[in-house]
Each structure stands twice: as structure tokens, then as C-alpha cells.
């Protein structure tokens, strides 16, 4: 995932999630979905200044004709011991497309890298996804292929790497 030599990564921790089913986001606007394979506990290397959270996953919407859009926003969250909350709005990301009323096939291979200030002790992190508007549900982890008809049950692993800098 990263182009940095592994010998320069401080205290790397990774998680590869093998999927056997697709994950769907909510069709209701403003509802957040935790991306399977995005949650990890991490304690930074002592004396490090930054922590990198890198994740790759697959998303698709194979028929964006309901309202002509497929915009998703992502936010990085942390657990404070009792509740999950967004770390900071500066880490928000988004992706998607706007289309006409004809069927469109939107496929997204998402790779994100967040550079966070280091902290002391262990912290749980995760990535959530959702849309502000209703009717913009997408599917995660399932790669569709065309061989005269749509073929499903092909899956893309979620890859997560966290390390200190």
C-alpha cells in the first residue's frame, strides 16, 4: 500500500479483511456505516510525531438512476472509551459522481492516507461512510464483472496499515 521502505516504518500494524459478502451503506441520508476492515487499535511508537492510517477498499454503485448522483463522504473516527466521534473535520474525504438519468456503472478503488498527530497509549480508530442525501446507497467490497450478464461474488479485500512516523 505504501511506497515507503518497510524498514523506515515505526511499529507497523496491518489488517487484511477477506470479504465473502458485500456490505451496503444506508439508503437514508446522513446515516453513517462503519467500513468492514477499517477498525483497529493502535499505540504509536514512543517518541514519534505522527501516525499514518492507510486504507484501501472497493466501492460501487451499478445503477445510479434514482437521483442522478452517487456522492459519499468518509470520516475518520476515534473511540474515547464510551462513544465514537469524528477526530477532526479536516480529515473528511469524499468521492462519487454525478450522472444523467441513464444507467451508469460507478466503480471506485479507494486508497486513503491520513497523517495524524501522535498520541500516547492505545487508541481505536475506524472509518465511516455515508451520503448526505437519501437514495445514494453504494456497495462495498464486491467487484462486479460482465460476461454477458453481471457476475457477482468476486470480492476485494480491505487493506489497512497503521504506523508511526
N, C-alpha and C positions, 0 to 999 in steps of 0.2 A: 504494500500500500504506500509506503513512504519511500522516498528516494535517498534518505539519509542512511549511511552505513550503520548496520546494526550495532557495531562496536561503540558508536557515539551515543546510543540511546541509553538513558539512565533509567534503571528499574522498569523495563518494558513489561506490560501486561496485555495479553491479547485474548480475544474471544471470537471464535468462529462458530456461528449458529447455522446448522444444516436444517433447512426447512423441508417439510413434507406436505405442507398445505399453505395456501395463500392466506394472507392477512388483509383484511379490508378496513379502510378508515370509515369513520361515520359519514353518513349522508346528510347529517344535520350540521349546519354552520356553527362554528365556534366550539365544537366538541373535539377534544384532543385524544389521540390514540398513541400509546407507547409503542414504538417500533420494536418488534421482537428482535432480540440480539443486541440492543443498544444499552442495556443496563449493566453497570459494572461498579465495583467498589475499588477504590484506588487510594494508596498512600504515597505521596510524592517522595522522591529521593531527598534525603536530608541535605539542605544547602542549595537545592535547585531553585531557580527563579520562576520557571514556567512549567506548565503541564500541557501536553498536546493530546487532544482527543480526536482520533481519526476514525471515520466510519464509512463503509461502502455498503450500499443496498440497492435493490431494484424496485422500481415503481412503474405502474402502467395504468392507463385508462383506455380501453379499446373502443369506446363508443361515446365520444363527447358530443352528444347532440341535444341534451336536455336544456342546457342554458348557454352552450357555446364556450364554456371555459373549463379549465382544469388547473386552478391555481392552488398550491399547497404551501403552507408555511411551517417551518420547523423551529423548535426552540429547545435549547439545552437546559435541563433541569438538574437540581441537586436535592438531596433528602436531608432535612435538618434534624431528623430524629422523630418527627411527628407528622410532617407534611412535605410533599414535593412542591417545589416552587422554581420559577424561572431564575436562572443565575443572573442574567442581565440582558436587557433588550438588545444590546449591541451584538449579541451572538445569534440573533434571529437570522434565518435563511429562508429563501423561498424558491420555488420552481413551478413551472407549468406552462400552459399555452392558451391562447385564445383562438377559436376556430369559428367557421361558419356553421350552418345547420346541416352540413353533410357529415357523414361518419368519418371520424379521424382516429388514427391509432397513435396514441402517445406513449412512448416508451422512454423511460429515464433510468440511466445508470447513475446513481448519485454517489459522489465521493465528497465528503466534507471534512475539513480540518479546523478545529477550534484551538486557539492558543489561550490558555487561561493562566492567571496568576497562581503560583504555587500556594499551598496551604499546609498546615501541619495536621497530622493524624489522618485517619481514613475518611473518605467521603464517597457517597454513592452518587453516580451520575447516570443520566438517561436522556434519550432524545424522543421528543413527541412530534406528531404531525397532525395537521388538520387544515380545514379551509374555513374562511370567514363566512362563506355563503353556503346555503343548502344546495344539494344536488351535485356536488363536486367530489363524490366518493372516488377513491382510487384503490387499486390492489397492490399489495407489496409481495415481493419475493417470488412470484410466479411468472415465468417467462413464457409467453405465448409464441407459438410458431405456426407457420402456414404451410400446409402441404395439401392444398385443395380444400382444406377445411381447417378451422382453428384446432390446434393440438395443445392440450394443457398438461399439467403435471410435470413440467420442467421447472426446476427451482434454482434460484440464485442464492448462495449463502450470504449472510450478513457477516461482514468482517469488521472487527473493532480492535483498534490498537491505541493504548494509552501509555504515555511515557513522560519522563521528566526531562527538562532541558536545563 
